[in-house]
Amino acid sequence: MRQLHDFECQDCGEILEKLVDTNTRACECLCGGKATRMIGMPTVKLEGISGDFPGAADRWARIREERHRVSAKKSYAKP
């Protein structure tokens, strides 16, 4: 699979982006030097209002509702 990665040249210090295979660790820079792959920043998306991860509040509400249903069934079943 090919992905877009950042590479930093060891000779000139230039940072370039290239579409390469996931196992590629180095490539050739425009200056002819060796450019090594940099660790990229992960993409994190948070909800604008709560600051939670998308769907986290919905998941919490579903789990809470299911627990209430289960406890209601248990309390109703007891004589």
Backbone torsions as a table, in degrees:
resi	resn	phi	psi	omega
1	MET	NA	137.2	180.0
2	ARG	-99.7	138.4	179.5
3	GLN	-137.2	160.6	178.4
4	LEU	-86.3	122.3	-178.8
5	HIS	-129.3	154.7	175.7
6	ASP	-94.0	138.7	177.7
7	PHE	-127.1	142.8	177.4
8	GLU	-117.4	128.2	-179.6
9	CYS	-76.3	133.3	179.8
10	GLN	-77.2	-23.0	-178.2
11	ASP	-86.6	-53.5	-174.7
12	CYS	-102.5	-12.0	178.6
13	GLY	80.4	5.1	-179.8
14	GLU	-71.7	144.7	177.7
15	ILE	-107.8	126.2	-179.4
16	LEU	-129.0	156.0	176.7
17	GLU	-109.2	135.6	177.8
18	LYS	-140.0	147.6	175.0
19	LEU	-90.5	107.9	-174.1
20	VAL	-134.8	170.4	173.5
21	ASP	-66.7	155.6	-175.6
22	THR	-66.0	-24.7	-179.0
23	ASN	-91.3	2.3	178.1
24	THR	-76.4	124.7	-177.7
25	ARG	-108.2	-17.6	-179.2
26	ALA	-147.6	156.1	176.1
27	CYS	-150.1	177.7	-178.7
28	GLU	-93.2	134.2	178.4
29	CYS	-81.1	168.4	177.7
30	LEU	-65.3	-27.8	179.5
31	CYS	-80.8	-7.6	-179.4
32	GLY	99.1	-5.6	179.7
33	GLY	-82.8	177.7	-179.5
34	LYS	-92.9	128.0	178.3
35	ALA	-110.6	128.3	179.7
36	THR	-102.9	150.3	-177.4
37	ARG	-70.9	137.3	178.6
38	MET	-97.1	156.4	174.0
39	ILE	-79.0	121.9	-177.6
40	GLY	-85.6	158.0	177.8
41	MET	-78.3	133.7	178.8
42	PRO	-71.4	153.9	177.6
43	THR	-90.4	121.7	-179.6
44	VAL	-123.2	128.9	-179.9
45	LYS	-120.1	123.1	178.7
46	LEU	-115.7	154.3	176.6
47	GLU	-69.5	145.2	-176.6
48	GLY	-70.7	-30.4	-175.1
49	ILE	-88.6	-54.4	-173.3
50	SER	-89.6	-24.1	-176.4
51	GLY	82.5	2.7	177.7
52	ASP	-82.2	168.7	172.9
53	PHE	-70.3	147.4	-179.0
54	PRO	-56.3	129.6	178.6
55	GLY	87.9	-10.1	-177.5
56	ALA	-65.6	-42.6	179.9
57	ALA	-67.0	-38.9	177.8
58	ASP	-65.1	-41.6	178.9
59	ARG	-63.4	-45.4	179.2
60	TRP	-59.0	-43.1	-179.7
61	ALA	-65.3	-40.5	178.3
62	ARG	-63.6	-45.5	179.9
63	ILE	-63.0	-43.4	-179.6
64	ARG	-63.2	-43.7	179.9
65	GLU	-64.0	-41.1	178.9
66	GLU	-64.1	-41.0	178.6
67	ARG	-63.5	-39.8	178.0
68	HIS	-65.3	-39.4	177.6
69	ARG	-62.5	-44.7	-179.4
70	VAL	-64.4	-44.2	-179.1
71	SER	-68.8	-33.2	177.6
72	ALA	-67.1	-39.7	178.4
73	LYS	-64.3	-42.8	-179.4
74	LYS	-64.0	-43.6	-178.5
75	SER	-71.5	-30.6	179.0
76	TYR	-73.5	-35.0	-176.8
77	ALA	-73.1	-24.9	-179.4
78	LYS	-72.7	134.0	-179.6
79	PRO	-78.9	NA	NA
